[in-house]
């Protein structure tokens, strides 16, 4: 597959240089040179939010650094977790005197390096709490939810926790909001074609042209089943049914729905999926609050989409509606 790159080994660093050049509200720094933060940080005495993850998923993770969202992001190579120093940089940069919430996806390398960074920054007197995004229903059974991967639903966790921090809540309160948001959020995706990392000579998995895979992860992790490509309404119905089966929203409930493109699927097709999901919500008597349709968490040039939902109560809805501003998402007051 053709790519607009220079040397594959320079892919991430050149991408980051271009990102901060295009968005002066972002700053690239830290001892690692792999920490993106807000050029105008939050005020002193507020809780900071640090995240991190591998490149290849823009807007995730780096793109959600901004007011009302994330304060600093540790950046790894494509599909690789951030190293320990970049995690330390993100925590140190996010710290404004009130502690730091480390909020990132449930992946082994990310956990290991952030855990080490939390321990090391703790020696400097920085208090941290950790919340993991684990919204992917296809990656483990409900009774083993702690093993589930974090996918597009983590964007909604950023929004809720970021708004809570902006309100001036303390670290334990912001962490409690993030855990509440996580418990209320589920996702599942479907892949139609593979992706290729810049240093690879071939795609990292294969899907025949006439097939799709339900539940595939954003790095190509195996899904639930593979079958011939179905019509959009059939795909949307299965995505909807799998998410709703776990969240069990009832008539009169309110949810934030997100139809997310994985990188190569046209927006037109995402809106076709949303058309069907919105019909299903209406039929079930469930209200859609601030529907999100677009590319929020991608996987290079993978074709496909995911559906995420967060079931709202009055607290979460207020936090989701609160103002936020980052290069890829703006919520107006």
C-alpha positions as protocol buffer text, in pm:
chain_id: "A"
residue {
  index: 1
  type: UNK
  ca { x: 0 y: 0 z: 0 }
}
residue {
  index: 2
  type: UNK
  ca { x: 130 y: 344 z: -94 }
}
residue {
  index: 3
  type: UNK
  ca { x: 201 y: 592 z: 185 }
}
residue {
  index: 4
  type: UNK
  ca { x: 300 y: 959 z: 189 }
}
residue {
  index: 5
  type: UNK
  ca { x: 605 y: 921 z: 412 }
}
residue {
  index: 6
  type: UNK
  ca { x: 978 y: 982 z: 409 }
}
residue {
  index: 7
  type: UNK
  ca { x: 1187 y: 733 z: 606 }
}
residue {
  index: 8
  type: UNK
  ca { x: 959 y: 489 z: 791 }
}
residue {
  index: 9
  type: UNK
  ca { x: 1170 y: 534 z: 1105 }
}
residue {
  index: 10
  type: UNK
  ca { x: 1089 y: 908 z: 1102 }
}
residue {
  index: 11
  type: UNK
  ca { x: 714 y: 859 z: 1069 }
}
residue {
  index: 12
  type: UNK
  ca { x: 608 y: 942 z: 1425 }
}
residue {
  index: 13
  type: UNK
  ca { x: 850 y: 1227 z: 1487 }
}
residue {
  index: 14
  type: UNK
  ca { x: 768 y: 1396 z: 1156 }
}
residue {
  index: 15
  type: UNK
  ca { x: 396 y: 1351 z: 1222 }
}
residue {
  index: 16
  type: UNK
  ca { x: 432 y: 1513 z: 1564 }
}
residue {
  index: 17
  type: UNK
  ca { x: 632 y: 1801 z: 1419 }
}
residue {
  index: 18
  type: UNK
  ca { x: 358 y: 1863 z: 1165 }
}
residue {
  index: 19
  type: UNK
  ca { x: 85 y: 1831 z: 1427 }
}
residue {
  index: 20
  type: UNK
  ca { x: 224 y: 2100 z: 1656 }
}
residue {
  index: 21
  type: UNK
  ca { x: 313 y: 2322 z: 1357 }
}
residue {
  index: 22
  type: UNK
  ca { x: -51 y: 2308 z: 1244 }
}
residue {
  index: 23
  type: UNK
  ca { x: -190 y: 2346 z: 1596 }
}
residue {
  index: 24
  type: UNK
  ca { x: 9 y: 2601 z: 1801 }
}
residue {
  index: 25
  type: UNK
  ca { x: -220 y: 2529 z: 2096 }
}
residue {
  index: 26
  type: UNK
  ca { x: -15 y: 2209 z: 2131 }
}
residue {
  index: 27
  type: UNK
  ca { x: 346 y: 2183 z: 2249 }
}
residue {
  index: 28
  type: UNK
  ca { x: 587 y: 1895 z: 2194 }
}
residue {
  index: 29
  type: UNK
  ca { x: 852 y: 1841 z: 2458 }
}
residue {
  index: 30
  type: UNK
  ca { x: 964 y: 1649 z: 2761 }
}
residue {
  index: 31
  type: UNK
  ca { x: 1293 y: 1469 z: 2810 }
}
residue {
  index: 32
  type: UNK
  ca { x: 1169 y: 1199 z: 2574 }
}
residue {
  index: 33
  type: UNK
  ca { x: 1067 y: 1445 z: 2304 }
}
residue {
  index: 34
  type: UNK
  ca { x: 746 y: 1242 z: 2285 }
}
residue {
  index: 35
  type: UNK
  ca { x: 510 y: 1434 z: 2513 }
}
residue {
  index: 36
  type: UNK
  ca { x: 236 y: 1654 z: 2366 }
}
residue {
  index: 37
  type: UNK
  ca { x: 77 y: 1903 z: 2603 }
}
residue {
  index: 38
  type: UNK
  ca { x: -135 y: 2215 z: 2613 }
}
residue {
  index: 39
  type: UNK
  ca { x: 55 y: 2531 z: 2521 }
}
residue {
  index: 40
  type: UNK
  ca { x: -166 y: 2715 z: 2770 }
}
residue {
  index: 41
  type: UNK
  ca { x: -196 y: 2472 z: 3061 }
}
residue {
  index: 42
  type: UNK
  ca { x: -484 y: 2455 z: 3304 }
}
residue {
  index: 43
  type: UNK
  ca { x: -465 y: 2675 z: 3610 }
}
residue {
  index: 44
  type: UNK
  ca { x: -259 y: 2585 z: 3914 }
}
residue {
  index: 45
  type: UNK
  ca { x: -443 y: 2376 z: 4169 }
}
residue {
  index: 46
  type: UNK
  ca { x: -645 y: 2178 z: 3916 }
}
residue {
  index: 47
  type: UNK
  ca { x: -623 y: 1803 z: 3857 }
}
residue {
  index: 48
  type: UNK
  ca { x: -419 y: 1710 z: 3551 }
}
residue {
  index: 49
  type: UNK
  ca { x: -510 y: 1431 z: 3312 }
}
residue {
  index: 50
  type: UNK
  ca { x: -232 y: 1235 z: 3143 }
}
residue {
  index: 51
  type: UNK
  ca { x: -287 y: 978 z: 2871 }
}
residue {
  index: 52
  type: UNK
  ca { x: -75 y: 794 z: 2619 }
}
residue {
  index: 53
  type: UNK
  ca { x: -60 y: 522 z: 2361 }
}
residue {
  index: 54
  type: UNK
  ca { x: 83 y: 415 z: 2032 }
}
residue {
  index: 55
  type: UNK
  ca { x: 66 y: 625 z: 1719 }
}
residue {
  index: 56
  type: UNK
  ca { x: -146 y: 522 z: 1424 }
}
residue {
  index: 57
  type: UNK
  ca { x: -482 y: 608 z: 1579 }
}
residue {
  index: 58
  type: UNK
  ca { x: -523 y: 983 z: 1530 }
}
residue {
  index: 59
  type: UNK
  ca { x: -718 y: 1165 z: 1662 }
}
residue {
  index: 60
  type: UNK
  ca { x: -651 y: 920 z: 1952 }
}
residue {
  index: 61
  type: UNK
  ca { x: -451 y: 974 z: 2170 }
}
residue {
  index: 62
  type: UNK
  ca { x: -262 y: 1292 z: 2101 }
}
residue {
  index: 63
  type: UNK
  ca { x: -548 y: 1475 z: 1935 }
}
residue {
  index: 64
  type: UNK
  ca { x: -751 y: 1503 z: 2254 }
}
residue {
  index: 65
  type: UNK
  ca { x: -502 y: 1724 z: 2434 }
}
residue {
  index: 66
  type: UNK
  ca { x: -695 y: 2043 z: 2500 }
}
residue {
  index: 67
  type: UNK
  ca { x: -912 y: 2245 z: 2736 }
}
residue {
  index: 68
  type: UNK
  ca { x: -1176 y: 2035 z: 2907 }
}
residue {
  index: 69
  type: UNK
  ca { x: -1013 y: 1711 z: 2794 }
}
residue {
  index: 70
  type: UNK
  ca { x: -655 y: 1581 z: 2836 }
}
residue {
  index: 71
  type: UNK
  ca { x: -357 y: 1787 z: 2957 }
}
residue {
  index: 72
  type: UNK
  ca { x: -65 y: 1577 z: 2829 }
}
residue {
  index: 73
  type: UNK
  ca { x: -9 y: 1270 z: 2615 }
}
residue {
  index: 74
  type: UNK
  ca { x: 282 y: 1025 z: 2600 }
}
residue {
  index: 75
  type: UNK
  ca { x: 335 y: 915 z: 2240 }
}
residue {
  index: 76
  type: UNK
  ca { x: 462 y: 573 z: 2134 }
}
residue {
  index: 77
  type: UNK
  ca { x: 568 y: 438 z: 1798 }
}
residue {
  index: 78
  type: UNK
  ca { x: 300 y: 305 z: 1566 }
}
residue {
  index: 79
  type: UNK
  ca { x: 95 y: 43 z: 1752 }
}
residue {
  index: 80
  type: UNK
  ca { x: 350 y: 44 z: 2036 }
}
residue {
  index: 81
  type: UNK
  ca { x: 295 y: 176 z: 2385 }
}
residue {
  index: 82
  type: UNK
  ca { x: 477 y: 491 z: 2500 }
}
residue {
  index: 83
  type: UNK
  ca { x: 807 y: 437 z: 2677 }
}
residue {
  index: 84
  type: UNK
  ca { x: 854 y: 502 z: 3048 }
}
residue {
  index: 85
  type: UNK
  ca { x: 1022 y: 840 z: 3002 }
}
residue {
  index: 86
  type: UNK
  ca { x: 740 y: 973 z: 2787 }
}
residue {
  index: 87
  type: UNK
  ca { x: 489 y: 860 z: 3051 }
}
residue {
  index: 88
  type: UNK
  ca { x: 693 y: 1039 z: 3317 }
}
residue {
  index: 89
  type: UNK
  ca { x: 699 y: 1349 z: 3096 }
}
residue {
  index: 90
  type: UNK
  ca { x: 321 y: 1337 z: 3054 }
}
residue {
  index: 91
  type: UNK
  ca { x: 258 y: 1307 z: 3428 }
}
residue {
  index: 92
  type: UNK
  ca { x: 504 y: 1582 z: 3515 }
}
residue {
  index: 93
  type: UNK
  ca { x: 363 y: 1813 z: 3249 }
}
residue {
  index: 94
  type: UNK
  ca { x: 2 y: 1749 z: 3346 }
}
residue {
  index: 95
  type: UNK
  ca { x: 69 y: 1811 z: 3715 }
}
residue {
  index: 96
  type: UNK
  ca { x: -66 y: 2148 z: 3831 }
}
residue {
  index: 97
  type: UNK
  ca { x: -38 y: 2086 z: 4204 }
}
residue {
  index: 98
  type: UNK
  ca { x: -351 y: 1876 z: 4261 }
}
residue {
  index: 99
  type: UNK
  ca { x: -241 y: 1536 z: 4136 }
}
residue {
  index: 100
  type: UNK
  ca { x: -278 y: 1357 z: 3805 }
}
residue {
  index: 101
  type: UNK
  ca { x: -531 y: 1112 z: 3667 }
}
residue {
  index: 102
  type: UNK
  ca { x: -363 y: 865 z: 3432 }
}
residue {
  index: 103
  type: UNK
  ca { x: -636 y: 767 z: 3185 }
}
residue {
  index: 104
  type: UNK
  ca { x: -541 y: 533 z: 2901 }
}
residue {
  index: 105
  type: UNK
  ca { x: -635 y: 210 z: 2726 }
}
residue {
  index: 106
  type: UNK
  ca { x: -609 y: -134 z: 2879 }
}
residue {
  index: 107
  type: UNK
  ca { x: -300 y: -266 z: 2700 }
}
residue {
  index: 108
  type: UNK
  ca { x: -13 y: -450 z: 2865 }
}
residue {
  index: 109
  type: UNK
  ca { x: 278 y: -230 z: 2757 }
}
residue {
  index: 110
  type: UNK
  ca { x: 89 y: 89 z: 2837 }
}
residue {
  index: 111
  type: UNK
  ca { x: 2 y: -38 z: 3184 }
}
residue {
  index: 112
  type: UNK
  ca { x: 355 y: -150 z: 3261 }
}
residue {
  index: 113
  type: UNK
  ca { x: 519 y: 175 z: 3158 }
}
residue {
  index: 114
  type: UNK
  ca { x: 260 y: 404 z: 3315 }
}
residue {
  index: 115
  type: UNK
  ca { x: 277 y: 203 z: 3638 }
}
residue {
  index: 116
  type: UNK
  ca { x: 653 y: 255 z: 3648 }
}
residue {
  index: 117
  type: UNK
  ca { x: 609 y: 624 z: 3571 }
}
residue {
  index: 118
  type: UNK
  ca { x: 352 y: 663 z: 3849 }
}
residue {
  index: 119
  type: UNK
  ca { x: 593 y: 503 z: 4094 }
}
residue {
  index: 120
  type: UNK
  ca { x: 883 y: 723 z: 3985 }
}
residue {
  index: 121
  type: UNK
  ca { x: 687 y: 1050 z: 3984 }
}
residue {
  index: 122
  type: UNK
  ca { x: 546 y: 953 z: 4322 }
}
residue {
  index: 123
  type: UNK
  ca { x: 898 y: 988 z: 4457 }
}
residue {
  index: 124
  type: UNK
  ca { x: 877 y: 1352 z: 4344 }
}
residue {
  index: 125
  type: UNK
  ca { x: 559 y: 1402 z: 4544 }
}
residue {
  index: 126
  type: UNK
  ca { x: 312 y: 1375 z: 4255 }
}
residue {
  index: 127
  type: UNK
  ca { x: -1 y: 1184 z: 4353 }
}
residue {
  index: 128
  type: UNK
  ca { x: -163 y: 983 z: 4074 }
}
residue {
  index: 129
  type: UNK
  ca { x: -469 y: 770 z: 4024 }
}
residue {
  index: 130
  type: UNK
  ca { x: -517 y: 537 z: 3727 }
}
residue {
  index: 131
  type: UNK
  ca { x: -832 y: 453 z: 3531 }
}
residue {
  index: 132
  type: UNK
  ca { x: -823 y: 223 z: 3228 }
}
residue {
  index: 133
  type: UNK
  ca { x: -1050 y: 235 z: 2926 }
}
residue {
  index: 134
  type: UNK
  ca { x: -1182 y: -117 z: 2868 }
}
residue {
  index: 135
  type: UNK
  ca { x: -1496 y: -66 z: 2660 }
}
residue {
  index: 136
  type: UNK
  ca { x: -1446 y: -328 z: 2385 }
}
residue {
  index: 137
  type: UNK
  ca { x: -1714 y: -592 z: 2444 }
}
residue {
  index: 138
  type: UNK
  ca { x: -1562 y: -825 z: 2182 }
}
residue {
  index: 139
  type: UNK
  ca { x: -1230 y: -867 z: 2361 }
}
residue {
  index: 140
  type: UNK
  ca { x: -1348 y: -1058 z: 2671 }
}
residue {
  index: 141
  type: UNK
  ca { x: -1664 y: -1184 z: 2838 }
}
residue {
  index: 142
  type: UNK
  ca { x: -1849 y: -960 z: 3085 }
}
residue {
  index: 143
  type: UNK
  ca { x: -1722 y: -1161 z: 3380 }
}
residue {
  index: 144
  type: UNK
  ca { x: -1366 y: -1086 z: 3264 }
}
residue {
  index: 145
  type: UNK
  ca { x: -1421 y: -719 z: 3188 }
}
residue {
  index: 146
  type: UNK
  ca { x: -1085 y: -631 z: 3342 }
}
residue {
  index: 147
  type: UNK
  ca { x: -923 y: -800 z: 3039 }
}
residue {
  index: 148
  type: UNK
  ca { x: -1108 y: -593 z: 2782 }
}
residue {
  index: 149
  type: UNK
  ca { x: -926 y: -356 z: 2548 }
}
residue {
  index: 150
  type: UNK
  ca { x: -986 y: 17 z: 2540 }
}
residue {
  index: 151
  type: UNK
  ca { x: -1114 y: 145 z: 2205 }
}
residue {
  index: 152
  type: UNK
  ca { x: -1319 y: 444 z: 2090 }
}
residue {
  index: 153
  type: UNK
  ca { x: -1518 y: 476 z: 2412 }
}
residue {
  index: 154
  type: UNK
  ca { x: -1214 y: 623 z: 2586 }
}
residue {
  index: 155
  type: UNK
  ca { x: -1286 y: 952 z: 2407 }
}
residue {
  index: 156
  type: UNK
  ca { x: -1605 y: 982 z: 2612 }
}
residue {
  index: 157
  type: UNK
  ca { x: -1405 y: 910 z: 2927 }
}
residue {
  index: 158
  type: UNK
  ca { x: -1168 y: 1193 z: 2838 }
}
residue {
  index: 159
  type: UNK
  ca { x: -1464 y: 1424 z: 2802 }
}
residue {
  index: 160
  type: UNK
  ca { x: -1628 y: 1338 z: 3133 }
}
residue {
  index: 161
  type: UNK
  ca { x: -1306 y: 1338 z: 3337 }
}
residue {
  index: 162
  type: UNK
  ca { x: -1175 y: 1651 z: 3166 }
}
residue {
  index: 163
  type: UNK
  ca { x: -1492 y: 1842 z: 3244 }
}
residue {
  index: 164
  type: UNK
  ca { x: -1480 y: 1728 z: 3606 }
}
residue {
  index: 165
  type: UNK
  ca { x: -1120 y: 1850 z: 3637 }
}
residue {
  index: 166
  type: UNK
  ca { x: -1211 y: 2182 z: 3476 }
}
residue {
  index: 167
  type: UNK
  ca { x: -1483 y: 2227 z: 3739 }
}
residue {
  index: 168
  type: UNK
  ca { x: -1216 y: 2212 z: 4008 }
}
residue {
  index: 169
  type: UNK
  ca { x: -1299 y: 1870 z: 4153 }
}
residue {
  index: 170
  type: UNK
  ca { x: -1023 y: 1695 z: 4345 }
}
residue {
  index: 171
  type: UNK
  ca { x: -826 y: 1394 z: 4223 }
}
residue {
  index: 172
  type: UNK
  ca { x: -1040 y: 1127 z: 4388 }
}
residue {
  index: 173
  type: UNK
  ca { x: -1354 y: 1293 z: 4252 }
}
residue {
  index: 174
  type: UNK
  ca { x: -1217 y: 1317 z: 3898 }
}
residue {
  index: 175
  type: UNK
  ca { x: -1106 y: 953 z: 3912 }
}
residue {
  index: 176
  type: UNK
  ca { x: -1451 y: 853 z: 4038 }
}
residue {
  index: 177
  type: UNK
  ca { x: -1610 y: 1030 z: 3740 }
}
residue {
  index: 178
  type: UNK
  ca { x: -1376 y: 846 z: 3502 }
}
residue {
  index: 179
  type: UNK
  ca { x: -1465 y: 510 z: 3659 }
}
residue {
  index: 180
  type: UNK
  ca { x: -1835 y: 593 z: 3644 }
}
residue {
  index: 181
  type: UNK
  ca { x: -1803 y: 691 z: 3278 }
}
residue {
  index: 182
  type: UNK
  ca { x: -1611 y: 372 z: 3205 }
}
residue {
  index: 183
  type: UNK
  ca { x: -1878 y: 156 z: 3367 }
}
residue {
  index: 184
  type: UNK
  ca { x: -2142 y: 328 z: 3151 }
}
residue {
  index: 185
  type: UNK
  ca { x: -1956 y: 290 z: 2818 }
}
residue {
  index: 186
  type: UNK
  ca { x: -1929 y: 0 z: 2574 }
}
residue {
  index: 187
  type: UNK
  ca { x: -1801 y: -37 z: 2217 }
}
residue {
  index: 188
  type: UNK
  ca { x: -1772 y: -292 z: 1939 }
}
residue {
  index: 189
  type: UNK
  ca { x: -1631 y: -263 z: 1589 }
}
residue {
  index: 190
  type: UNK
  ca { x: -1624 y: -431 z: 1249 }
}
residue {
  index: 191
  type: UNK
  ca { x: -1328 y: -440 z: 1009 }
}
residue {
  index: 192
  type: UNK
  ca { x: -1353 y: -466 z: 629 }
}
residue {
  index: 193
  type: UNK
  ca { x: -985 y: -438 z: 533 }
}
residue {
  index: 194
  type: UNK
  ca { x: -643 y: -450 z: 700 }
}
residue {
  index: 195
  type: UNK
  ca { x: -396 y: -176 z: 785 }
}
residue {
  index: 196
  type: UNK
  ca { x: -21 y: -156 z: 737 }
}
residue {
  index: 197
  type: UNK
  ca { x: 228 y: 4 z: 973 }
}
residue {
  index: 198
  type: UNK
  ca { x: 489 y: 222 z: 801 }
}
residue {
  index: 199
  type: UNK
  ca { x: 781 y: -10 z: 875 }
}
residue {
  index: 200
  type: UNK
  ca { x: 603 y: -323 z: 746 }
}
residue {
  index: 201
  type: UNK
  ca { x: 624 y: -469 z: 397 }
}
residue {
  index: 202
  type: UNK
  ca { x: 278 y: -624 z: 416 }
}
residue {
  index: 203
  type: UNK
  ca { x: -51 y: -568 z: 599 }
}
residue {
  index: 204
  type: UNK
  ca { x: -52 y: -688 z: 959 }
}
residue {
  index: 205
  type: UNK
  ca { x: -345 y: -922 z: 884 }
}
residue {
  index: 206
  type: UNK
  ca { x: -558 y: -1023 z: 586 }
}
residue {
  index: 207
  type: UNK
  ca { x: -931 y: -1011 z: 518 }
}
residue {
  index: 208
  type: UNK
  ca { x: -1059 y: -1141 z: 184 }
}
residue {
  index: 209
  type: UNK
  ca { x: -1225 y: -876 z: -30 }
}
residue {
  index: 210
  type: UNK
  ca { x: -1568 y: -1031 z: 16 }
}
residue {
  index: 211
  type: UNK
  ca { x: -1548 y: -1073 z: 395 }
}
residue {
  index: 212
  type: UNK
  ca { x: -1561 y: -868 z: 716 }
}
residue {
  index: 213
  type: UNK
  ca { x: -1463 y: -942 z: 1075 }
}
residue {
  index: 214
  type: UNK
  ca { x: -1684 y: -851 z: 1369 }
}
residue {
  index: 215
  type: UNK
  ca { x: -1507 y: -743 z: 1687 }
}
residue {
  index: 216
  type: UNK
  ca { x: -1157 y: -697 z: 1545 }
}
residue {
  index: 217
  type: UNK
  ca { x: -937 y: -474 z: 1760 }
}
residue {
  index: 218
  type: UNK
  ca { x: -778 y: -148 z: 1650 }
}
residue {
  index: 219
  type: UNK
  ca { x: -439 y: -320 z: 1609 }
}
residue {
  index: 220
  type: UNK
  ca { x: -581 y: -616 z: 1420 }
}
residue {
  index: 221
  type: UNK
  ca { x: -653 y: -830 z: 1727 }
}
residue {
  index: 222
  type: UNK
  ca { x: -881 y: -1124 z: 1636 }
}
residue {
  index: 223
  type: UNK
  ca { x: -1254 y: -1061 z: 1647 }
}
residue {
  index: 224
  type: UNK
  ca { x: -1559 y: -1276 z: 1715 }
}
residue {
  index: 225
  type: UNK
  ca { x: -1640 y: -1406 z: 1368 }
}
residue {
  index: 226
  type: UNK
  ca { x: -1557 y: -1358 z: 1000 }
}
residue {
  index: 227
  type: UNK
  ca { x: -1825 y: -1377 z: 731 }
}
residue {
  index: 228
  type: UNK
  ca { x: -1925 y: -1235 z: 392 }
}
residue {
  index: 229
  type: UNK
  ca { x: -1978 y: -860 z: 388 }
}
residue {
  index: 230
  type: UNK
  ca { x: -2335 y: -779 z: 490 }
}
residue {
  index: 231
  type: UNK
  ca { x: -2557 y: -482 z: 415 }
}
residue {
  index: 232
  type: UNK
  ca { x: -2508 y: -174 z: 631 }
}
residue {
  index: 233
  type: UNK
  ca { x: -2835 y: -218 z: 822 }
}
residue {
  index: 234
  type: UNK
  ca { x: -2741 y: -575 z: 916 }
}
residue {
  index: 235
  type: UNK
  ca { x: -2401 y: -461 z: 1041 }
}
residue {
  index: 236
  type: UNK
  ca { x: -2549 y: -168 z: 1232 }
}
residue {
  index: 237
  type: UNK
  ca { x: -2806 y: -395 z: 1395 }
}
residue {
  index: 238
  type: UNK
  ca { x: -2540 y: -633 z: 1524 }
}
residue {
  index: 239
  type: UNK
  ca { x: -2323 y: -349 z: 1654 }
}
residue {
  index: 240
  type: UNK
  ca { x: -2628 y: -199 z: 1825 }
}
residue {
  index: 241
  type: UNK
  ca { x: -2750 y: -529 z: 1971 }
}
residue {
  index: 242
  type: UNK
  ca { x: -2409 y: -621 z: 2116 }
}
residue {
  index: 243
  type: UNK
  ca { x: -2363 y: -283 z: 2286 }
}
residue {
  index: 244
  type: UNK
  ca { x: -2720 y: -257 z: 2412 }
}
residue {
  index: 245
  type: UNK
  ca { x: -2714 y: -613 z: 2546 }
}
residue {
  index: 246
  type: UNK
  ca { x: -2440 y: -508 z: 2790 }
}
residue {
  index: 247
  type: UNK
  ca { x: -2553 y: -157 z: 2880 }
}
residue {
  index: 248
  type: UNK
  ca { x: -2923 y: -251 z: 2898 }
}
residue {
  index: 249
  type: UNK
  ca { x: -3062 y: 102 z: 2855 }
}
residue {
  index: 250
  type: UNK
  ca { x: -3436 y: 125 z: 2904 }
}
residue {
  index: 251
  type: UNK
  ca { x: -3712 y: 330 z: 2748 }
}
residue {
  index: 252
  type: UNK
  ca { x: -3661 y: 691 z: 2852 }
}
residue {
  index: 253
  type: UNK
  ca { x: -3285 y: 654 z: 2906 }
}
residue {
  index: 254
  type: UNK
  ca { x: -3038 y: 890 z: 2742 }
}
residue {
  index: 255
  type: UNK
  ca { x: -2714 y: 786 z: 2570 }
}
residue {
  index: 256
  type: UNK
  ca { x: -2424 y: 942 z: 2384 }
}
residue {
  index: 257
  type: UNK
  ca { x: -2380 y: 735 z: 2065 }
}
residue {
  index: 258
  type: UNK
  ca { x: -2061 y: 742 z: 1860 }
}
residue {
  index: 259
  type: UNK
  ca { x: -2025 y: 598 z: 1510 }
}
residue {
  index: 260
  type: UNK
  ca { x: -1649 y: 591 z: 1459 }
}
residue {
  index: 261
  type: UNK
  ca { x: -1461 y: 536 z: 1135 }
}
residue {
  index: 262
  type: UNK
  ca { x: -1144 y: 329 z: 1148 }
}
residue {
  index: 263
  type: UNK
  ca { x: -955 y: 533 z: 890 }
}
residue {
  index: 264
  type: UNK
  ca { x: -1056 y: 435 z: 537 }
}
residue {
  index: 265
  type: UNK
  ca { x: -1435 y: 428 z: 547 }
}
residue {
  index: 266
  type: UNK
  ca { x: -1607 y: 728 z: 384 }
}
residue {
  index: 267
  type: UNK
  ca { x: -1813 y: 953 z: 607 }
}
residue {
  index: 268
  type: UNK
  ca { x: -2110 y: 881 z: 383 }
}
residue {
  index: 269
  type: UNK
  ca { x: -2102 y: 518 z: 495 }
}
residue {
  index: 270
  type: UNK
  ca { x: -2073 y: 618 z: 860 }
}
residue {
  index: 271
  type: UNK
  ca { x: -2390 y: 824 z: 822 }
}
residue {
  index: 272
  type: UNK
  ca { x: -2565 y: 525 z: 664 }
}
residue {
  index: 273
  type: UNK
  ca { x: -2477 y: 328 z: 977 }
}
residue {
  index: 274
  type: UNK
  ca { x: -2592 y: 616 z: 1200 }
}
residue {
  index: 275
  type: UNK
  ca { x: -2924 y: 631 z: 1012 }
}
residue {
  index: 276
  type: UNK
  ca { x: -2995 y: 274 z: 1120 }
}
residue {
  index: 277
  type: UNK
  ca { x: -2865 y: 314 z: 1476 }
}
residue {
  index: 278
  type: UNK
  ca { x: -3076 y: 626 z: 1525 }
}
residue {
  index: 279
  type: UNK
  ca { x: -3384 y: 434 z: 1407 }
}
residue {
  index: 280
  type: UNK
  ca { x: -3310 y: 158 z: 1658 }
}
residue {
  index: 281
  type: UNK
  ca { x: -3270 y: 411 z: 1938 }
}
residue {
  index: 282
  type: UNK
  ca { x: -3598 y: 579 z: 1845 }
}
residue {
  index: 283
  type: UNK
  ca { x: -3778 y: 245 z: 1833 }
}
residue {
  index: 284
  type: UNK
  ca { x: -3643 y: 159 z: 2180 }
}
residue {
  index: 285
  type: UNK
  ca { x: -3746 y: 497 z: 2324 }
}
residue {
  index: 286
  type: UNK
  ca { x: -3382 y: 588 z: 2399 }
}
residue {
  index: 287
  type: UNK
  ca { x: -3276 y: 950 z: 2348 }
}
residue {
  index: 288
  type: UNK
  ca { x: -2953 y: 1026 z: 2160 }
}
residue {
  index: 289
  type: UNK
  ca { x: -2755 y: 1312 z: 2320 }
}
residue {
  index: 290
  type: UNK
  ca { x: -2491 y: 1486 z: 2107 }
}
residue {
  index: 291
  type: UNK
  ca { x: -2454 y: 1205 z: 1849 }
}
residue {
  index: 292
  type: UNK
  ca { x: -2097 y: 1172 z: 1722 }
}
residue {
  index: 293
  type: UNK
  ca { x: -2030 y: 1053 z: 1366 }
}
residue {
  index: 294
  type: UNK
  ca { x: -1678 y: 1069 z: 1227 }
}
residue {
  index: 295
  type: UNK
  ca { x: -1320 y: 950 z: 1268 }
}
residue {
  index: 296
  type: UNK
  ca { x: -1244 y: 968 z: 1641 }
}
residue {
  index: 297
  type: UNK
  ca { x: -1019 y: 661 z: 1685 }
}
residue {
  index: 298
  type: UNK
  ca { x: -860 y: 521 z: 1370 }
}
residue {
  index: 299
  type: UNK
  ca { x: -628 y: 237 z: 1278 }
}
residue {
  index: 300
  type: UNK
  ca { x: -414 y: 365 z: 992 }
}
residue {
  index: 301
  type: UNK
  ca { x: -601 y: 282 z: 669 }
}
residue {
  index: 302
  type: UNK
  ca { x: -823 y: 7 z: 809 }
}
residue {
  index: 303
  type: UNK
  ca { x: -1172 y: 15 z: 662 }
}
residue {
  index: 304
  type: UNK
  ca { x: -1458 y: -39 z: 903 }
}
residue {
  index: 305
  type: UNK
  ca { x: -1640 y: 125 z: 1188 }
}
residue {
  index: 306
  type: UNK
  ca { x: -1728 y: 94 z: 1553 }
}
residue {
  index: 307
  type: UNK
  ca { x: -2024 y: 186 z: 1769 }
}
residue {
  index: 308
  type: UNK
  ca { x: -1978 y: 321 z: 2121 }
}
residue {
  index: 309
  type: UNK
  ca { x: -2244 y: 426 z: 2368 }
}
residue {
  index: 310
  type: UNK
  ca { x: -2237 y: 587 z: 2710 }
}
residue {
  index: 311
  type: UNK
  ca { x: -2554 y: 567 z: 2919 }
}
residue {
  index: 312
  type: UNK
  ca { x: -2606 y: 899 z: 3090 }
}
residue {
  index: 313
  type: UNK
  ca { x: -2731 y: 1016 z: 3425 }
}
residue {
  index: 314
  type: UNK
  ca { x: -2767 y: 1384 z: 3507 }
}
residue {
  index: 315
  type: UNK
  ca { x: -2404 y: 1416 z: 3621 }
}
residue {
  index: 316
  type: UNK
  ca { x: -2253 y: 1249 z: 3316 }
}
residue {
  index: 317
  type: UNK
  ca { x: -2477 y: 1441 z: 3078 }
}
residue {
  index: 318
  type: UNK
  ca { x: -2371 y: 1773 z: 3227 }
}
residue {
  index: 319
  type: UNK
  ca { x: -2005 y: 1674 z: 3193 }
}
residue {
  index: 320
  type: UNK
  ca { x: -2050 y: 1556 z: 2834 }
}
residue {
  index: 321
  type: UNK
  ca { x: -2221 y: 1886 z: 2744 }
}
residue {
  index: 322
  type: UNK
  ca { x: -1954 y: 2101 z: 2915 }
}
residue {
  index: 323
  type: UNK
  ca { x: -1728 y: 2309 z: 2687 }
}
residue {
  index: 324
  type: UNK
  ca { x: -1414 y: 2149 z: 2547 }
}
residue {
  index: 325
  type: UNK
  ca { x: -1167 y: 2236 z: 2275 }
}
residue {
  index: 326
  type: UNK
  ca { x: -893 y: 2032 z: 2109 }
}
residue {
  index: 327
  type: UNK
  ca { x: -764 y: 2010 z: 1752 }
}
residue {
  index: 328
  type: UNK
  ca { x: -1014 y: 1743 z: 1649 }
}
residue {
  index: 329
  type: UNK
  ca { x: -1323 y: 1803 z: 1863 }
}
residue {
  index: 330
  type: UNK
  ca { x: -1495 y: 2109 z: 2000 }
}
residue {
  index: 331
  type: UNK
  ca { x: -1794 y: 2118 z: 2233 }
}
residue {
  index: 332
  type: UNK
  ca { x: -1947 y: 2464 z: 2253 }
}
residue {
  index: 333
  type: UNK
  ca { x: -2119 y: 2592 z: 2569 }
}
